[in-house]
Amino acid sequence: EAELVDLEEREGGDAINQIISVVVGFFEDGAAAGAWPRADFRHLALSQVGVHLVFFGLPEVSARALGVADVFAPDVVEARAKEVAQHIRQMMGATGKV
């Protein structure tokens, strides 16, 4: 059964907070360089981190949606990484492939 986690009370909370901070910095640097328009990058970072956490945090839902047995199988993880990278590029207005 899933449990709600207070990340401030759990090991790993600092790591997730650091990841979010790095992602925000990446988006801010890109905007400063003119690569994309300014936005509230805190929200965008949370959305991007959520893309990753939900997929693996709800593996049964993700597996059913994709029609696979195991979202942790190497081929599924590799395919997911490629798709997410492409989605991020599209959302940010970038072109090209991984």
C-alpha positions as a LaTeX table, in Angstrom:
\begin{tabular}{lrrr}
\hline
Residue & $x$ (\AA) & $y$ (\AA) & $z$ (\AA) \\
\hline
Glu1 & 0.00 & 0.00 & 0.00 \\
Ala2 & 1.31 & 3.44 & $-0.93$ \\
Glu3 & 2.17 & 5.86 & 1.82 \\
Leu4 & 2.37 & 9.63 & 1.76 \\
Val5 & 5.91 & 10.67 & 2.52 \\
Asp6 & 7.08 & 13.83 & 4.25 \\
Leu7 & 10.34 & 14.28 & 2.37 \\
Glu8 & 11.71 & 16.62 & 5.00 \\
Glu9 & 11.53 & 13.77 & 7.51 \\
Arg10 & 12.96 & 11.08 & 5.23 \\
Glu11 & 16.39 & 10.27 & 3.91 \\
Gly12 & 16.44 & 11.47 & 0.33 \\
Gly13 & 14.42 & 14.62 & 0.95 \\
Asp14 & 17.54 & 16.76 & 0.71 \\
Ala15 & 18.49 & 15.06 & $-2.55$ \\
Ile16 & 15.09 & 15.77 & $-4.10$ \\
Asn17 & 15.22 & 19.38 & $-2.93$ \\
Gln18 & 18.69 & 19.70 & $-4.47$ \\
Ile19 & 17.49 & 18.18 & $-7.76$ \\
Ile20 & 14.62 & 20.67 & $-7.91$ \\
Ser21 & 17.03 & 23.52 & $-7.20$ \\
Val22 & 19.39 & 22.39 & $-9.98$ \\
Val23 & 16.50 & 22.08 & $-12.46$ \\
Val24 & 15.27 & 25.59 & $-11.55$ \\
Gly25 & 18.81 & 26.90 & $-12.10$ \\
Phe26 & 19.02 & 25.17 & $-15.49$ \\
Phe27 & 15.76 & 26.79 & $-16.61$ \\
Glu28 & 16.82 & 30.20 & $-15.29$ \\
Asp29 & 20.18 & 29.98 & $-17.07$ \\
Gly30 & 18.46 & 29.05 & $-20.32$ \\
Ala31 & 16.07 & 32.00 & $-20.03$ \\
Ala32 & 18.96 & 34.36 & $-19.27$ \\
Ala33 & 20.70 & 33.11 & $-22.42$ \\
Gly34 & 17.54 & 33.69 & $-24.47$ \\
Ala35 & 16.91 & 30.00 & $-25.15$ \\
Trp36 & 13.31 & 30.22 & $-23.87$ \\
Pro37 & 10.98 & 32.78 & $-22.31$ \\
Arg38 & 10.92 & 33.61 & $-18.61$ \\
Ala39 & 8.40 & 31.75 & $-16.48$ \\
Asp40 & 7.92 & 30.60 & $-12.91$ \\
Phe41 & 10.60 & 27.95 & $-13.19$ \\
Arg42 & 9.83 & 26.55 & $-9.74$ \\
His43 & 6.53 & 25.25 & $-11.07$ \\
Leu44 & 8.12 & 24.01 & $-14.27$ \\
Ala45 & 10.82 & 22.19 & $-12.28$ \\
Leu46 & 8.21 & 20.51 & $-10.08$ \\
Ser47 & 6.32 & 19.42 & $-13.18$ \\
Gln48 & 9.46 & 17.95 & $-14.73$ \\
Val49 & 10.48 & 16.14 & $-11.55$ \\
Gly50 & 6.91 & 14.84 & $-11.25$ \\
Val51 & 7.16 & 13.36 & $-14.75$ \\
His52 & 9.87 & 11.07 & $-13.44$ \\
Leu53 & 8.55 & 10.38 & $-9.96$ \\
Val54 & 5.00 & 9.45 & $-10.94$ \\
Phe55 & 6.08 & 7.03 & $-13.65$ \\
Phe56 & 8.19 & 4.98 & $-11.26$ \\
Gly57 & 6.21 & 5.83 & $-8.11$ \\
Leu58 & 3.04 & 4.30 & $-9.55$ \\
Pro59 & 4.53 & 1.39 & $-11.51$ \\
Glu60 & 1.27 & $-0.55$ & $-11.81$ \\
Val61 & $-0.51$ & 2.42 & $-13.38$ \\
Ser62 & 2.39 & 3.13 & $-15.73$ \\
Ala63 & 2.71 & $-0.54$ & $-16.72$ \\
Arg64 & $-1.00$ & $-0.76$ & $-17.56$ \\
Ala65 & $-0.90$ & 2.48 & $-19.53$ \\
Leu66 & 2.04 & 1.26 & $-21.62$ \\
Gly67 & 0.96 & $-2.36$ & $-21.82$ \\
Val68 & 4.21 & $-3.64$ & $-20.31$ \\
Ala69 & 4.84 & $-6.07$ & $-17.48$ \\
Asp70 & 7.56 & $-4.13$ & $-15.66$ \\
Val71 & 8.39 & $-0.43$ & $-15.88$ \\
Phe72 & 11.78 & $-1.16$ & $-14.31$ \\
Ala73 & 12.85 & $-3.46$ & $-17.16$ \\
Pro74 & 15.95 & $-1.98$ & $-18.86$ \\
Asp75 & 14.27 & $-1.60$ & $-22.24$ \\
Val76 & 11.28 & 0.21 & $-20.71$ \\
Val77 & 13.55 & 2.52 & $-18.69$ \\
Glu78 & 15.58 & 3.32 & $-21.82$ \\
Ala79 & 12.45 & 4.02 & $-23.87$ \\
Arg80 & 11.05 & 6.21 & $-21.08$ \\
Ala81 & 14.27 & 8.23 & $-20.86$ \\
Lys82 & 14.20 & 8.92 & $-24.60$ \\
Glu83 & 10.52 & 9.91 & $-24.57$ \\
Val84 & 10.88 & 12.23 & $-21.57$ \\
Ala85 & 13.93 & 13.92 & $-23.11$ \\
Gln86 & 11.98 & 14.54 & $-26.31$ \\
His87 & 8.94 & 15.84 & $-24.40$ \\
Ile88 & 11.11 & 18.29 & $-22.47$ \\
Arg89 & 12.70 & 19.54 & $-25.68$ \\
Gln90 & 9.28 & 20.04 & $-27.26$ \\
Met91 & 7.88 & 21.84 & $-24.21$ \\
Met92 & 10.89 & 24.16 & $-24.14$ \\
Gly93 & 10.65 & 24.83 & $-27.88$ \\
Ala94 & 13.92 & 23.09 & $-28.75$ \\
Thr95 & 14.40 & 21.00 & $-31.85$ \\
Gly96 & 16.39 & 17.87 & $-32.59$ \\
Lys97 & 16.60 & 14.35 & $-31.25$ \\
Val98 & 18.42 & 12.71 & $-28.36$ \\
\hline
\end{tabular}
